[in-house]
């Protein structure tokens, strides 16, 4: 069930907290979704929330004596310039560069938020309740308008919501074994997709100006499904023998990075024809070690791929894909740094095992092993941003020519109540 509250249309301009930096041109107010109110005869308008406290400024933050909040959700926005945190009594939004808290919303009684999905930097958010005392039912997606400081719509389901993905024209809701695609303007259901069991809520959508490309698990182990909505084509890719653990989509939706529960290889596919473009090795000793991959991220130009895992290391790989000839893996030449000890063997890759034709990482950053981190590329050249479920924030720089260990540029803990912003 989908409903829109009978309120005025949300502010067409982003709130000051969400206004994009002057060097970003794709987040202008003309691109915000328009939420039309329903007909006056709508029998189920969403009621006004009982508690509507205003966002607190950082100076009104939790007193230093209070214990740190329990983190329920952590994610970047679509351009990786901000990240959202769901906690046991509200949610917070942070800017990445420079690092600072933009705002927070704390609920008076309980109020756990298990999913916070931003829409770039505009005033619209998607919220799902979570934790032992959820603010909203875990089977509902609440469309929040920060300008009005209230929910303006909701989507209700028969089972818990695992994740939400937003575009300026679509809302994608992921359940355990089904995905729903809605039109953002009127919350009209456009498409339903059945998937294999998907407890992590794996789903990725393109964020470029073109038509929607959506990637989700297929109906078989190791399979991914690619929906090209412009051409109305569905492509199934048998990416791995084991279950899919993680995947990422490039901004334009043309490249897909996948990894399985084995955690030894990352594969790059062309989403149009499903061809394997490149394979990267996560560990030197093939088969001797496995990792749980927490996140994959393409750089904005799809030249680099970042990977975080439970091994306490974030890797950055160079993608050797010729953009002008999809499906062609470009080998190293004499003018390029040799980032893989096996690249010189590419001329006999058909004879050697796949291990000898895969790539190793260019740069690495060491973290606490066993802790969970997600990673994205920063807006500054050759930088990555790393977020940990322990509240850690790292911004690091890598050397694209010489590789090696990354340089740590800054560190913060965004969950510490006495943190200064």
C-alpha positions in Angstrom: 0.0 0.0 0.0 1.3 3.4 -0.9 -0.1 6.7 0.4 0.8 10.3 0.1 -0.3 12.7 2.8 -2.6 15.5 1.8 0.0 18.2 2.5 1.4 20.9 0.2 4.1 19.9 -2.2 7.6 19.8 -0.5 9.8 22.7 -0.9 11.3 22.6 -4.4 14.6 24.0 -3.1 17.0 22.0 -0.9 17.2 23.0 2.7 20.4 25.0 3.6 21.9 21.9 5.3 21.7 19.9 2.1 22.7 22.6 -0.4 25.4 21.2 -2.7 28.9 22.8 -2.8 29.4 25.3 -5.6 31.6 22.9 -7.5 28.7 20.4 -7.9 26.3 21.1 -10.7 24.1 18.0 -10.8 22.2 18.5 -7.6 20.3 21.7 -8.5 16.7 22.3 -7.3 15.3 21.6 -10.7 16.2 17.9 -10.3 14.3 17.3 -7.1 11.3 15.0 -7.3 7.8 16.5 -7.2 5.5 14.8 -4.7 1.9 15.5 -5.9 -0.7 15.3 -3.1 -3.4 12.6 -3.6 -7.0 13.3 -4.5 -9.1 14.7 -1.7 -11.0 11.4 -1.6 -8.0 9.4 -0.6 -9.3 7.3 2.3 -5.9 6.7 3.9 -3.9 9.8 4.3 -0.9 9.3 6.5 -1.4 10.7 9.9 0.8 13.4 11.3 3.5 11.9 13.5 2.9 12.4 17.2 6.3 13.8 17.9 7.9 16.3 15.5 10.9 17.7 17.3 13.1 19.9 15.1 16.6 19.1 14.0 19.1 20.0 16.6 22.2 22.0 15.7 25.6 20.5 16.6 25.7 22.8 19.6 22.6 21.1 21.0 24.1 17.7 20.7 23.9 14.9 23.3 25.7 15.9 26.5 29.2 14.5 26.9 28.1 12.3 29.8 25.6 10.4 27.7 26.8 7.0 26.3 27.5 6.7 22.6 24.4 5.7 20.5 24.0 2.3 19.0 24.5 2.3 15.3 21.8 0.6 13.2 22.6 1.9 9.7 25.4 3.4 7.8 25.5 4.5 4.1 26.8 7.0 1.7 24.5 9.2 -0.5 24.5 8.8 -4.2 27.6 11.1 -5.0 29.5 9.9 -1.8 29.7 13.5 -0.6 27.6 12.8 2.5 26.7 9.8 4.7 23.7 8.9 6.8 23.7 7.2 10.2 20.7 5.4 11.7 20.9 5.1 15.5 18.7 3.7 18.3 17.0 7.1 18.9 17.1 8.9 15.5 19.4 9.6 12.6 22.3 11.9 11.6 23.7 13.3 8.4 27.4 14.1 7.9 29.4 15.8 5.2 32.5 14.0 4.1 34.8 16.8 2.9 35.2 18.8 5.0 34.0 16.4 7.7 31.2 17.8 9.8 27.8 16.9 11.2 25.1 18.6 9.0 22.2 17.8 11.3 20.7 15.2 13.6 17.2 14.2 14.6 16.8 12.7 18.1 13.5 11.2 19.1 12.4 11.6 22.7 11.2 8.1 23.4 13.1 5.3 21.6 12.9 5.9 17.9 15.4 3.5 16.3 16.0 4.1 12.6 17.2 1.0 10.7 17.5 2.6 7.2 18.2 6.1 6.2 18.5 6.7 2.4 19.4 10.2 1.2 18.6 11.7 -2.2 21.8 13.4 -3.0 21.6 16.6 -0.8 17.9 17.5 -1.2 15.2 17.7 1.5 13.8 14.2 0.8 14.9 11.1 2.8 13.5 7.6 3.1 13.4 6.2 6.6 12.6 2.7 8.0 12.3 1.9 11.7 14.8 -0.5 13.3 16.4 -1.7 16.5 14.7 -2.9 19.7 12.4 0.2 19.8 11.8 1.4 16.2 10.4 4.8 15.5 8.4 3.4 12.5 7.2 -0.1 11.7 10.1 -2.1 10.0 7.7 -3.0 7.2 7.1 0.6 6.1 9.1 3.1 4.2 8.5 6.6 5.4 9.1 9.5 2.9 10.5 12.3 5.0 10.6 16.0 4.0 13.2 17.8 6.0 11.8 21.2 4.9 8.4 20.3 6.6 10.1 18.2 9.3 7.5 15.5 8.8 6.7 12.4 6.8 4.7 13.1 3.7 4.1 9.6 2.4 4.6 5.9 3.2 4.9 2.6 1.5 3.6 -0.5 3.4 4.6 -4.1 2.9 3.8 -7.5 4.4 7.4 -8.2 5.5 10.4 -6.2 6.8 12.1 -3.8 4.5 15.8 -4.7 4.0 17.0 -1.6 2.1 15.8 1.3 0.0 17.4 2.9 -3.1 16.5 6.4 -4.3 16.8 8.1 -7.7 15.3 11.5 -8.6 12.6 9.6 -10.5 12.3 6.3 -8.7 12.0 4.6 -5.3 13.3 1.1 -5.0 12.3 -1.0 -2.0 14.0 -4.3 -1.3 12.4 -7.1 0.8 13.8 -10.5 1.6 12.7 -12.1 -1.7 11.1 -9.3 -3.7 11.9 -5.8 -5.0 9.4 -3.1 -5.8 10.0 -0.1 -8.1 7.9 3.0 -7.7 7.5 6.3 -9.5 8.7 9.0 -7.2 6.1 11.6 -8.3 3.0 9.7 -7.2 4.3 6.4 -5.6 2.7 4.4 -8.4 4.1 0.8 -8.5 5.9 0.3 -11.8 7.7 -3.1 -11.4 8.0 -6.1 -9.1 11.0 -8.5 -9.2 11.4 -11.8 -7.4 14.8 -12.7 -6.1 16.6 -15.4 -4.2 16.7 -14.9 -0.4 18.4 -11.5 0.0 18.7 -10.8 3.8 21.3 -8.1 3.2 19.0 -6.2 0.8 21.5 -6.2 -2.0 20.5 -3.8 -4.8 22.1 -1.1 -6.9 20.7 1.5 -9.2 22.5 3.8 -11.7 22.6 7.5 -10.8 23.6 9.0 -14.1 21.3 11.2 -16.2 20.3 8.3 -18.4 17.6 5.7 -17.9 17.5 3.5 -14.8 19.7 0.4 -14.7 18.9 -1.8 -11.7 21.0 -4.8 -10.4 19.8 -7.3 -7.9 20.3 -11.0 -7.0 18.7 -13.4 -9.5 16.7 -16.6 -8.6 19.8 -18.8 -8.6 22.9 -19.0 -6.3 25.6 -16.8 -7.8 23.4 -15.1 -10.3 22.7 -11.4 -10.7 19.8 -9.8 -12.6 20.3 -6.6 -14.6 17.2 -4.6 -15.6 17.7 -2.0 -18.4 14.5 0.0 -18.2 15.2 2.2 -21.3 15.4 -0.9 -23.6 13.1 -3.0 -21.5 15.7 -5.7 -21.4 16.6 -8.1 -18.6 20.0 -9.7 -18.5 21.0 -12.6 -16.2 24.7 -13.0 -15.4 26.1 -16.1 -13.7 28.7 -14.2 -11.8 30.0 -16.8 -9.3 29.6 -20.4 -8.2 28.8 -19.3 -4.6 26.2 -16.9 -3.3 26.6 -13.2 -4.2 28.0 -11.4 -1.2 28.3 -7.8 -2.5 28.1 -5.9 -5.8 28.4 -2.3 -7.0 27.3 -0.4 -10.1 29.1 2.4 -11.9 27.3 5.7 -12.0 26.2 5.2 -15.6 25.2 1.6 -15.0 27.5 0.2 -17.6 29.9 -1.6 -15.3 29.1 -4.1 -12.5 31.5 -5.3 -9.9 30.6 -8.5 -8.0 32.1 -10.8 -5.4 30.9 -14.0 -3.7 30.8 -15.5 -0.3 34.2 -17.0 -1.0 35.7 -13.5 -1.0 38.7 -14.2 -3.1 37.9 -12.6 -6.4 36.1 -9.5 -7.7 34.8 -9.6 -11.2 33.9 -6.7 -13.5 31.1 -7.2 -16.0 29.6 -5.3 -18.9 25.9 -4.9 -17.9 24.7 -4.7 -21.5 25.9 -8.1 -22.8 27.0 -9.7 -19.5 30.6 -10.2 -20.7 33.4 -10.5 -18.1 35.8 -7.6 -18.5 38.3 -8.0 -15.7 39.0 -10.1 -12.6 40.9 -8.9 -9.6 42.6 -11.0 -6.9 42.0 -10.0 -3.3 44.8 -12.1 -1.8 48.2 -13.2 -2.9 47.7 -16.9 -2.0 44.8 -18.1 -4.1 42.4 -20.4 -2.2 44.5 -20.1 1.0 42.3 -17.4 2.6 38.8 -16.1 2.3 37.3 -12.8 3.2 33.8 -11.4 3.8 33.5 -8.4 1.5 31.6 -5.5 3.0 31.6 -3.0 0.2 32.7 -2.3 -3.4 32.8 1.1 -4.9 33.6 2.5 -8.4 35.3 5.9 -8.7 33.2 8.5 -10.6 35.2 7.9 -13.8 35.2 4.1 -13.3 39.0 4.1 -13.4 39.4 2.7 -9.9 37.6 0.1 -7.7 37.7 0.2 -3.9 37.1 -2.9 -1.8 36.7 -3.3 2.0 36.6 -6.7 3.8 36.9 -8.3 7.3 40.6 -8.6 6.8 41.1 -5.1 8.0 42.4 -3.7 4.7 40.8 -1.5 2.1 42.2 -2.1 -1.4 42.1 0.1 -4.4 42.4 -1.6 -7.8 43.1 -0.1 -11.2 40.5 -1.0 -13.8 42.1 -1.8 -17.1 38.9 -1.5 -19.2 39.1 0.4 -22.5 36.1 2.7 -22.3 35.9 3.0 -26.0 35.7 -0.7 -26.6 33.5 -2.4 -24.0 34.5 -5.9 -23.2 38.2 -5.4 -23.9 40.7 -5.9 -21.1 43.6 -3.5 -21.6 47.0 -5.0 -20.6 49.8 -2.9 -19.1 52.3 -1.2 -21.5 55.8 0.0 -20.8 54.7 3.4 -19.9 52.3 2.2 -17.2 53.2 1.1 -13.6 53.3 -2.6 -13.2 50.7 -3.1 -10.4 50.3 -6.8 -10.8 53.2 -9.3 -10.9 51.2 -11.3 -13.4 50.4 -8.7 -16.0 53.5 -9.6 -18.2 52.0 -13.1 -18.6 48.8 -11.8 -20.2 49.9 -13.1 -23.6 49.5 -16.7 -22.4 46.5 -16.2 -20.1 44.6 -18.8 -22.1 47.1 -21.4 -20.9 47.6 -20.4 -17.3 44.9 -20.5 -14.5 42.7 -17.5 -14.0 44.9 -16.5 -11.1 47.7 -15.5 -13.5 45.5 -13.2 -15.5 43.9 -11.4 -12.6 45.1 -8.1 -11.1 46.3 -7.3 -7.6 45.6 -4.0 -5.8 47.5 -0.8 -6.4 47.0 0.7 -2.9 46.0 -0.5 0.6 45.0 1.0 3.9 45.3 -1.0 7.1 42.4 -1.0 9.6 41.3 -3.1 12.6 40.8 -6.7 11.4 37.3 -8.1 12.0 35.5 -4.8 12.2 33.1 -3.8 9.4 33.8 -0.9 7.1 32.3 0.6 4.0 34.3 2.6 1.4 33.7 5.2 -1.3 35.9 7.5 -3.4 36.2 11.1 -2.1 35.6 14.2 -4.2 39.3 15.2 -3.9 41.5 13.5 -6.5 42.9 10.0 -5.5 41.1 9.9 -2.1 38.9 7.4 -0.4 36.5 7.8 2.5 36.2 4.8 4.9 33.4 4.5 7.5 33.3 1.9 10.3 30.4 0.6 12.3 32.5 1.6 15.4 32.0 5.3 14.3 35.4 5.7 12.7 35.8 8.1 9.7 39.0 8.0 7.7 39.9 10.0 4.6 43.0 8.7 2.9 45.0 9.4 -0.3 46.5 6.9 -2.6 49.4 7.2 -5.1 48.0 6.1 -8.5 51.5 5.7 -9.9 53.6 4.1 -7.2 50.7 2.5 -5.2 51.6 1.0 -1.8 50.2 2.1 1.6 47.7 5.0 1.5 48.3 8.2 3.5 45.8 9.0 6.2 44.6 12.6 5.8 42.2 12.7 8.7 40.3 10.6 11.3 37.2 11.2 13.4 34.8 9.2 15.5 31.3 10.4 14.6 29.6 8.4 17.4 31.5 9.9 20.3 29.2 12.3 22.2 32.0 14.7 22.9 33.2 14.9 19.3 33.8 18.4 18.1 32.4 19.3 14.7 
